[in-house]
Amino acid sequence: MFGMGWSEMILVGIVALIVVGPEELPNLFRTVGQYVGKAKGMAREFSRAMDQAADQTQLKDISNTLKSTNQTLKAATNPGKFGLDQAKKTFTAPEPLSPERQETKEKMNAAMAKAAEDRQAREAAASEADEDLADFDDFDTPEAPPQKKTEAGE
């Protein structure tokens, strides 16, 4: 634990024997042993607490990973909802337009509506003209008479 070999331990024992004396030496070793035991117990408890904290952190990470994977799988099985969720995250509600821009927007909408109505009117007129032409195509047209073949020398 402290990196002491047998030779250092024997040296410490001899010094303790000389300093403390042979009568008190067993009590000293017992007390030192109790302190060493308490220190080892505290180190073991600290080590366990660190392991538990690491396990709980890993469990939380794993739990969060599983929850996010579960949400992704649910979203993947419902692609429409997944797309909407992503769109909601990406896009925010637009800010209200200023009065000038609102007026310009209304003018553009009115111009586009008028252009659409004009186009629909042109298409309706063109379809009526096509129907009138189709009525004329129903009549039989005479064929041109066949032409005679002439020889070059005659």
Contact map, one row per residue, 1 for C-alpha under 8 A:
1111000000000000000000000000000000000000000000000000000000000000000000000000000000000000000000000000000000000000000000000000000000000000000000000000000000
1111000000000000000000000000000000000000000000000000000000000000000000000000000000000000000000000000000000000000000000000000000000000000000000000000000000
1111100000000000000000000000000000000000000000000000000000000000000000000000000000000000000000000000000000000000000000000000000000000000000000000000000000
1111110110000000000000000000000000000000000000000000000000000000000000000000000000000000000000000000000000000000000000000000000000000000000000000000000000
0011111110000000000000000000000000000000000000000000000000000000000000000000000000000000000000000000000000000000000000000000000000000000000000000000000000
0001111111000000000000000000000000000000000000000000000000000000000000000000000000000000000000000000000000000000000000000000000000000000000000000000000000
0000111111100000000000000000000000000000000000000000000000000000000000000000000000000000000000000000000000000000000000000000000000000000000000000000000000
0001111111110000000000000000000000000000000000000000000000000000000000000000000000000000000000000000000000000000000000000000000000000000000000000000000000
0001111111111000000000000000000000000000000000000000000000000000000000000000000000000000000000000000000000000000000000000000000000000000000000000000000000
0000011111111100000000000000000000000000000000000000000000000000000000000000000000000000000000000000000000000000000000000000000000000000000000000000000000
0000001111111110000000000000000000000000000000000000000000000000000000000000000000000000000000000000000000000000000000000000000000000000000000000000000000
0000000111111111000000000000000000000000000000000000000000000000000000000000000000000000000000000000000000000000000000000000000000000000000000000000000000
0000000011111111100000000000000000000000000000000000000000000000000000000000000000000000000000000000000000000000000000000000000000000000000000000000000000
0000000001111111110000000000000000000000000000000000000000000000000000000000000000000000000000000000000000000000000000000000000000000000000000000000000000
0000000000111111111000000000000000000000000000000000000000000000000000000000000000000000000000000000000000000000000000000000000000000000000000000000000000
0000000000011111111110001000000000000000000000000000000000000000000000000000000000000000000000000000000000000000000000000000000000000000000000000000000000
0000000000001111111111001000000000000000000000000000000000000000000000000000000000000000000000000000000000000000000000000000000000000000000000000000000000
0000000000000111111111000000000000000000000000000000000000000000000000000000000000000000000000000000000000000000000000000000000000000000000000000000000000
0000000000000011111110000000000000000000000000000000000000000000000000000000000000000000000000000000000000000000000000000000000000000000000000000000000000
0000000000000001111111111000000000000000000000000000000000000000000000000000000000000000000000000000000000000000000000000000000000000000000000000000000000
0000000000000001111111111000000000000000000000000000000000000000000000000000000000000000000000000000000000000000000000000000000000000000000000000000000000
0000000000000000110111111100000000000000000000000000000000000000000000000000000000000000000000000000000000000000000000000000000000000000000000000000000000
0000000000000000000111111100000000000000000000000000000000000000000000000000000000000000000000000000000000000000000000000000000000000000000000000000000000
0000000000000000000111111111000000000000000000000000000000000000000000000000000000000000000000000000000000000000000000000000000000000000000000000000000000
0000000000000001100111111111100000000000000000000000000000000000000000000000000000000000000000000000000000000000000000000000000000000000000000000000000000
0000000000000000000001111111110000000000000000000000000000000000000000000000000000000000000000000000000000000000000000000000000000000000000000000000000000
0000000000000000000000011111111000000000000000000000000000000000000000000000000000000000000000000000000000000000000000000000000000000000000000000000000000
0000000000000000000000011111111100000000000000000000000000000000000000000000000000000000000000000000000000000000000000000000000000000000000000000000000000
0000000000000000000000001111111110000000000000000000000000000000000000000000000000000000000000000000000000000000000000000000000000000000000000000000000000
0000000000000000000000000111111111000000000000000000000000000000000000000000000000000000000000000000000000000000000000000000000000000000000000000000000000
0000000000000000000000000011111111100000000000000000000000000000000000000000000000000000000000000000000000000000000000000000000000000000000000000000000000
0000000000000000000000000001111111110000000000000000000000000000000000000000000000000000000000000000000000000000000000000000000000000000000000000000000000
0000000000000000000000000000111111111000000000000000000000000000000000000000000000000000000000000000000000000000000000000000000000000000000000000000000000
0000000000000000000000000000011111111100000000000000000000000000000000000000000000000000000000000000000000000000000000000000000000000000000000000000000000
0000000000000000000000000000001111111110000000000000000000000000000000000000000000000000000000000000000000000000000000000000000000000000000000000000000000
0000000000000000000000000000000111111111000000000000000000000000000000000000000000000000000000000000000000000000000000000000000000000000000000000000000000
0000000000000000000000000000000011111111100000000000000000000000000000000000000000000000000000000000000000000000000000000000000000000000000000000000000000
0000000000000000000000000000000001111111110000000000000000000000000000000000000000000000000000000000000000000000000000000000000000000000000000000000000000
0000000000000000000000000000000000111111111000000000000000000000000000000000000000000000000000000000000000000000000000000000000000000000000000000000000000
0000000000000000000000000000000000011111111100000000000000000000000000000000000000000000000000000000000000000000000000000000000000000000000000000000000000
0000000000000000000000000000000000001111111110000000000000000000000000000000000000000000000000000000000000000000000000000000000000000000000000000000000000
0000000000000000000000000000000000000111111111000000000000000000000000000000000000000000000000000000000000000000000000000000000000000000000000000000000000
0000000000000000000000000000000000000011111111100000000000000000000000000000000000000000000000000000000000000000000000000000000000000000000000000000000000
0000000000000000000000000000000000000001111111110000000000000000000000000000000000000000000000000000000000000000000000000000000000000000000000000000000000
0000000000000000000000000000000000000000111111111000000000000000000000000000000000000000000000000000000000000000000000000000000000000000000000000000000000
0000000000000000000000000000000000000000011111111100000000000000000000000000000000000000000000000000000000000000000000000000000000000000000000000000000000
0000000000000000000000000000000000000000001111111110000000000000000000000000000000000000000000000000000000000000000000000000000000000000000000000000000000
0000000000000000000000000000000000000000000111111111000000000000000000000000000000000000000000000000000000000000000000000000000000000000000000000000000000
0000000000000000000000000000000000000000000011111111100000000000000000000000000000000000000000000000000000000000000000000000000000000000000000000000000000
0000000000000000000000000000000000000000000001111111110000000000000000000000000000000000000000000000000000000000000000000000000000000000000000000000000000
0000000000000000000000000000000000000000000000111111111000000000000000000000000000000000000000000000000000000000000000000000000000000000000000000000000000
0000000000000000000000000000000000000000000000011111111100000000000000000000000000000000000000000000000000000000000000000000000000000000000000000000000000
0000000000000000000000000000000000000000000000001111111110000000000000000000000000000000000000000000000000000000000000000000000000000000000000000000000000
0000000000000000000000000000000000000000000000000111111111000000000000000000000000000000000000000000000000000000000000000000000000000000000000000000000000
0000000000000000000000000000000000000000000000000011111111100000000000000000000000000000000000000000000000000000000000000000000000000000000000000000000000
0000000000000000000000000000000000000000000000000001111111110000000000000000000000000000000000000000000000000000000000000000000000000000000000000000000000
0000000000000000000000000000000000000000000000000000111111111000000000000000000000000000000000000000000000000000000000000000000000000000000000000000000000
0000000000000000000000000000000000000000000000000000011111111100000000000000000000000000000000000000000000000000000000000000000000000000000000000000000000
0000000000000000000000000000000000000000000000000000001111111110000000000000000000000000000000000000000000000000000000000000000000000000000000000000000000
0000000000000000000000000000000000000000000000000000000111111111000000000000000000000000000000000000000000000000000000000000000000000000000000000000000000
0000000000000000000000000000000000000000000000000000000011111111100000000000000000000000000000000000000000000000000000000000000000000000000000000000000000
0000000000000000000000000000000000000000000000000000000001111111110000000000000000000000000000000000000000000000000000000000000000000000000000000000000000
0000000000000000000000000000000000000000000000000000000000111111111000000000000000000000000000000000000000000000000000000000000000000000000000000000000000
0000000000000000000000000000000000000000000000000000000000011111111100000000000000000000000000000000000000000000000000000000000000000000000000000000000000
0000000000000000000000000000000000000000000000000000000000001111111110000000000000000000000000000000000000000000000000000000000000000000000000000000000000
0000000000000000000000000000000000000000000000000000000000000111111111000000000000000000000000000000000000000000000000000000000000000000000000000000000000
0000000000000000000000000000000000000000000000000000000000000011111111100000000000000000000000000000000000000000000000000000000000000000000000000000000000
0000000000000000000000000000000000000000000000000000000000000001111111110000000000000000000000000000000000000000000000000000000000000000000000000000000000
0000000000000000000000000000000000000000000000000000000000000000111111111000000000000000000000000000000000000000000000000000000000000000000000000000000000
0000000000000000000000000000000000000000000000000000000000000000011111111100000000000000000000000000000000000000000000000000000000000000000000000000000000
0000000000000000000000000000000000000000000000000000000000000000001111111110000000000000000000000000000000000000000000000000000000000000000000000000000000
0000000000000000000000000000000000000000000000000000000000000000000111111111000000000000000000000000000000000000000000000000000000000000000000000000000000
0000000000000000000000000000000000000000000000000000000000000000000011111111100000000000000000000000000000000000000000000000000000000000000000000000000000
0000000000000000000000000000000000000000000000000000000000000000000001111111110000000000000000000000000000000000000000000000000000000000000000000000000000
0000000000000000000000000000000000000000000000000000000000000000000000111111111011000000000000000000000000000000000000000000000000000000000000000000000000
0000000000000000000000000000000000000000000000000000000000000000000000011111111001000000000000000000000000000000000000000000000000000000000000000000000000
0000000000000000000000000000000000000000000000000000000000000000000000001111111000000000000000000000000000000000000000000000000000000000000000000000000000
0000000000000000000000000000000000000000000000000000000000000000000000000111111111000000000000000000000000000000000000000000000000000000000000000000000000
0000000000000000000000000000000000000000000000000000000000000000000000000011111111100000000000000000000000000000000000000000000000000000000000000000000000
0000000000000000000000000000000000000000000000000000000000000000000000000000011111110000000000000000000000000000000000000000000000000000000000000000000000
0000000000000000000000000000000000000000000000000000000000000000000000000010011111111000000000000000000000000000000000000000000000000000000000000000000000
0000000000000000000000000000000000000000000000000000000000000000000000000011011111111100000000000000000000000000000000000000000000000000000000000000000000
0000000000000000000000000000000000000000000000000000000000000000000000000000001111111110000000000000000000000000000000000000000000000000000000000000000000
0000000000000000000000000000000000000000000000000000000000000000000000000000000111111111000000000000000000000000000000000000000000000000000000000000000000
0000000000000000000000000000000000000000000000000000000000000000000000000000000011111111100000000000000000000000000000000000000000000000000000000000000000
0000000000000000000000000000000000000000000000000000000000000000000000000000000001111111110000000000000000000000000000000000000000000000000000000000000000
0000000000000000000000000000000000000000000000000000000000000000000000000000000000111111111000000000000000000000000000000000000000000000000000000000000000
0000000000000000000000000000000000000000000000000000000000000000000000000000000000011111111100000000000000000000000000000000000000000000000000000000000000
0000000000000000000000000000000000000000000000000000000000000000000000000000000000001111111100000000000000000000000000000000000000000000000000000000000000
0000000000000000000000000000000000000000000000000000000000000000000000000000000000000111111100000000000000000000000000000000000000000000000000000000000000
0000000000000000000000000000000000000000000000000000000000000000000000000000000000000011111110000000000000000000000000000000000000000000000000000000000000
0000000000000000000000000000000000000000000000000000000000000000000000000000000000000001111111000000000000000000000000000000000000000000000000000000000000
0000000000000000000000000000000000000000000000000000000000000000000000000000000000000000001111100000000000000000000000000000000000000000000000000000000000
0000000000000000000000000000000000000000000000000000000000000000000000000000000000000000000111110000000000000000000000000000000000000000000000000000000000
0000000000000000000000000000000000000000000000000000000000000000000000000000000000000000000011111000000000000000000000000000000000000000000000000000000000
0000000000000000000000000000000000000000000000000000000000000000000000000000000000000000000001111100000000000000000000000000000000000000000000000000000000
0000000000000000000000000000000000000000000000000000000000000000000000000000000000000000000000111111110000000000000000000000000000000000000000000000000000
0000000000000000000000000000000000000000000000000000000000000000000000000000000000000000000000011111110000000000000000000000000000000000000000000000000000
0000000000000000000000000000000000000000000000000000000000000000000000000000000000000000000000001111111000000000000000000000000000000000000000000000000000
0000000000000000000000000000000000000000000000000000000000000000000000000000000000000000000000001111111100000000000000000000000000000000000000000000000000
0000000000000000000000000000000000000000000000000000000000000000000000000000000000000000000000001111111110000000000000000000000000000000000000000000000000
0000000000000000000000000000000000000000000000000000000000000000000000000000000000000000000000001111111111000000000000000000000000000000000000000000000000
0000000000000000000000000000000000000000000000000000000000000000000000000000000000000000000000000011111111100000000000000000000000000000000000000000000000
0000000000000000000000000000000000000000000000000000000000000000000000000000000000000000000000000001111111110000000000000000000000000000000000000000000000
0000000000000000000000000000000000000000000000000000000000000000000000000000000000000000000000000000111111111000000000000000000000000000000000000000000000
0000000000000000000000000000000000000000000000000000000000000000000000000000000000000000000000000000011111111100000000000000000000000000000000000000000000
0000000000000000000000000000000000000000000000000000000000000000000000000000000000000000000000000000001111111110000000000000000000000000000000000000000000
0000000000000000000000000000000000000000000000000000000000000000000000000000000000000000000000000000000111111111000000000000000000000000000000000000000000
0000000000000000000000000000000000000000000000000000000000000000000000000000000000000000000000000000000011111111100000000000000000000000000000000000000000
0000000000000000000000000000000000000000000000000000000000000000000000000000000000000000000000000000000001111111110000000000000000000000000000000000000000
0000000000000000000000000000000000000000000000000000000000000000000000000000000000000000000000000000000000111111111000000000000000000000000000000000000000
0000000000000000000000000000000000000000000000000000000000000000000000000000000000000000000000000000000000011111111100000000000000000000000000000000000000
0000000000000000000000000000000000000000000000000000000000000000000000000000000000000000000000000000000000001111111110000000000000000000000000000000000000
0000000000000000000000000000000000000000000000000000000000000000000000000000000000000000000000000000000000000111111111000000000000000000000000000000000000
0000000000000000000000000000000000000000000000000000000000000000000000000000000000000000000000000000000000000011111111100000000000000000000000000000000000
0000000000000000000000000000000000000000000000000000000000000000000000000000000000000000000000000000000000000001111111110000000000000000000000000000000000
0000000000000000000000000000000000000000000000000000000000000000000000000000000000000000000000000000000000000000111111111000000000000000000000000000000000
0000000000000000000000000000000000000000000000000000000000000000000000000000000000000000000000000000000000000000011111111100000000000000000000000000000000
0000000000000000000000000000000000000000000000000000000000000000000000000000000000000000000000000000000000000000001111111110000000000000000000000000000000
0000000000000000000000000000000000000000000000000000000000000000000000000000000000000000000000000000000000000000000111111111000000000000000000000000000000
0000000000000000000000000000000000000000000000000000000000000000000000000000000000000000000000000000000000000000000011111111100000000000000000000000000000
0000000000000000000000000000000000000000000000000000000000000000000000000000000000000000000000000000000000000000000001111111110000000000000000000000000000
0000000000000000000000000000000000000000000000000000000000000000000000000000000000000000000000000000000000000000000000111111111000000000000000000000000000
0000000000000000000000000000000000000000000000000000000000000000000000000000000000000000000000000000000000000000000000011111111100000000000000000000000000
0000000000000000000000000000000000000000000000000000000000000000000000000000000000000000000000000000000000000000000000001111111110000000000000000000000000
0000000000000000000000000000000000000000000000000000000000000000000000000000000000000000000000000000000000000000000000000111111111000000000000000000000000
0000000000000000000000000000000000000000000000000000000000000000000000000000000000000000000000000000000000000000000000000011111111100000000000000000000000
0000000000000000000000000000000000000000000000000000000000000000000000000000000000000000000000000000000000000000000000000001111111110000000000000000000000
0000000000000000000000000000000000000000000000000000000000000000000000000000000000000000000000000000000000000000000000000000111111111000000000000000000000
0000000000000000000000000000000000000000000000000000000000000000000000000000000000000000000000000000000000000000000000000000011111111100000000000000000000
0000000000000000000000000000000000000000000000000000000000000000000000000000000000000000000000000000000000000000000000000000001111111110000000000000000000
0000000000000000000000000000000000000000000000000000000000000000000000000000000000000000000000000000000000000000000000000000000111111111000000000000000000
0000000000000000000000000000000000000000000000000000000000000000000000000000000000000000000000000000000000000000000000000000000011111111100000000000000000
0000000000000000000000000000000000000000000000000000000000000000000000000000000000000000000000000000000000000000000000000000000001111111110000000000000000
0000000000000000000000000000000000000000000000000000000000000000000000000000000000000000000000000000000000000000000000000000000000111111111000000000000000
0000000000000000000000000000000000000000000000000000000000000000000000000000000000000000000000000000000000000000000000000000000000011111111000000000000000
0000000000000000000000000000000000000000000000000000000000000000000000000000000000000000000000000000000000000000000000000000000000001111111100000000000000
0000000000000000000000000000000000000000000000000000000000000000000000000000000000000000000000000000000000000000000000000000000000000111111100000000000000
0000000000000000000000000000000000000000000000000000000000000000000000000000000000000000000000000000000000000000000000000000000000000011111110000000000000
0000000000000000000000000000000000000000000000000000000000000000000000000000000000000000000000000000000000000000000000000000000000000000111111000000000000
0000000000000000000000000000000000000000000000000000000000000000000000000000000000000000000000000000000000000000000000000000000000000000001111100000000000
0000000000000000000000000000000000000000000000000000000000000000000000000000000000000000000000000000000000000000000000000000000000000000000111110000000000
0000000000000000000000000000000000000000000000000000000000000000000000000000000000000000000000000000000000000000000000000000000000000000000011111000000000
0000000000000000000000000000000000000000000000000000000000000000000000000000000000000000000000000000000000000000000000000000000000000000000001111100000000
0000000000000000000000000000000000000000000000000000000000000000000000000000000000000000000000000000000000000000000000000000000000000000000000111110000000
0000000000000000000000000000000000000000000000000000000000000000000000000000000000000000000000000000000000000000000000000000000000000000000000011111000000
0000000000000000000000000000000000000000000000000000000000000000000000000000000000000000000000000000000000000000000000000000000000000000000000001111100000
0000000000000000000000000000000000000000000000000000000000000000000000000000000000000000000000000000000000000000000000000000000000000000000000000111110000
0000000000000000000000000000000000000000000000000000000000000000000000000000000000000000000000000000000000000000000000000000000000000000000000000011111000
0000000000000000000000000000000000000000000000000000000000000000000000000000000000000000000000000000000000000000000000000000000000000000000000000001111101
0000000000000000000000000000000000000000000000000000000000000000000000000000000000000000000000000000000000000000000000000000000000000000000000000000111111
0000000000000000000000000000000000000000000000000000000000000000000000000000000000000000000000000000000000000000000000000000000000000000000000000000011111
0000000000000000000000000000000000000000000000000000000000000000000000000000000000000000000000000000000000000000000000000000000000000000000000000000001111
0000000000000000000000000000000000000000000000000000000000000000000000000000000000000000000000000000000000000000000000000000000000000000000000000000011111
